[in-house]
Amino acid sequence: NALKGSAAARNAARKAAALGGGVAKSTDAPVMVQSGPVFLIDADKAVRIRKYPRKAMKFETLRDEDLMLLSEDVKSASRAYFRADVHKMMFTNDVKARLAALDSIDEAIKSDEAELVNSFDLLLRWLMLLISEASPNTQVMNRVLDVVLDSLHAASDLDYKIVEQEAAILLPVIVEKSGHSIESVREKFRSIYRSVPTVYLASKFVGYLTTGVVETKSSRTRAECLEEIGRLIERHGLLVCLREDKTLQEVAKLVETRDMSLRNCALN
C-alpha cells in the first residue's frame, strides 16, 4: 500500500473499517450499457464478512479525502458482483448517473434477484457511503433511503437476518443521520427504523439507538432515537432493553433536560 505509514491513510483506514473495508485503489474502464441481472453470482461473502468488524465504530462525518479513499475501496470490492454498467454509474460524481444506478438496483431488488443476499454487505457499504457524505444531494439521499427500505423488505421476505458485521455497517449511519433537517427525509428514516427488527434482533437494535441517544450532538437525532426506543418498548415490552443495561438510565436522565422536545420524548 503506497499510503502505508501516513497519518491520513491510517485515519482513512480506521474510518473504512466502520463501513466494512480497508483502503484500495482501482482503475475505471469504459463499459457499454448492458442487460441482465444487476447482482452477479457472489460466492465470496463469507470470506468478506470475516474481515469486517463485528462491533460498530463511532460514526464520523467523512472528509472529502476520506470519501475518495473509501469509495475506491468499495468500488474495488464490489466490481465483480454488480453488472458492469450499473457499477460504473454507482461510482461517479454525476447525480443523474447515481440516480440511474439506484433505479437499476431498486428494480433488481423488487424483481427478487437471487444474489441480493449474497451481495447485501457490498450494497450496504455503497449506500452508507452515499449517506455519509458531508452534504449529500437531497434527491440522491431520498432515493438511497428508498433503496435501503426496499432492500430490508426484500431481505425480510427471504427470511434473511443480517449478521453483526452488516448491522455494524448499516445502523451507525442510519441512526446518526435520522435527525435530518427535512421532515419528509426523517419520515423515511423512521420507516427504515421500523423495518430493522424484521431482519435484526430488536434488543440489539436498542443498543444502537441508545448509542445515538448518548453520543450524537444532534437533538433531532436523539429525539428520533428516543421515539424509536419507545415504539420498541411498546411493542416488545421492557424486556427489549435488558440487553442494554444503560438504556433506561439514559432515558431517565433526559427527563430533567432543558430541551423540551427531548424531555417530552423521554417522558413518553
Protein Blocks (a to p, Z undefined) as FASTA:
>chain_A
ZZgoiaklmmmmmmmmmnopacdddddddddddedjfbdcdfklmmmmmmpcfbdcdddd
ddfklmmmmmmmmmmmmmmmgcfklmmmmmccbfklmmmmmmmmmmmmmnopaklmmmmm
mmmmmmmmmmmpmbacfklmmmmmmmmmmmmmmmmmnopacdfklmmmmmmmmmmmmmcf
blklmmmmmmmmmmmmmmocfklmmmmmmmmmmmpmbfklmmmmmmmmmmmmmmnojmlm
mmmmmlmmmmmmmmmpmblklmmmmmZZ
